[in-house]
Amino acid sequence: MAVATIYTLLKSISGKGDNAIGVAQITPHQWTLIGIGFAVSFLVGYASVAWFMAWVRRRGFVPFAVYRIALGIAVLAFAGKLAAG
């Protein structure tokens, strides 16, 4: 993921990507904001996965599976109501 993100960013900066930002000048402040956003996203993602793995180790996958099945049924029921009328 990191390599793909860096590759896309470099293409964008050079003006050859789908979202060419090479024509717009990015200020050092904007680079700082991008860096902070990247670091915060990484830390929150890492913490979320670490918390979930610890939760699964303590309780197993059964509560998670029940939750996902119940949520899936609720979403399908809601989508059925939207489609019907």
Residue, then its C-alpha position, 0 to 999 in steps of 0.5 A: m500500500a505504501v509503495a502504491t501510494i508513493y507511486t501515485l503521489l509521484k505521478s500526480i506531482s509530475g503531472k502525469g497521473d489521473n489527479a495531476i497536482g504537479v501544476a499546482q504548487i504545494t507549499p511546505h505547510q501543505w506538505t506538513l499537513i499531508g505528513i501529519g494526516f498520513a502519520v495520524s491515519f497510520l497510527v489510528g489504523y494500527a491501533s484499531v487493528a491491534w485492539f481488534m486482534a486483542w479482542v479476538r484473542r480474548r473472545g474469539f470470532v463468534p461474537f464478531a460473526v454474530y454481529r456481522i450476520a445480524l448487521g448483514i440481515a438488517v442491511l438486506a432488510f433495509a435495502g429490500k424496503l428501499a427497493a420495494g417502495 
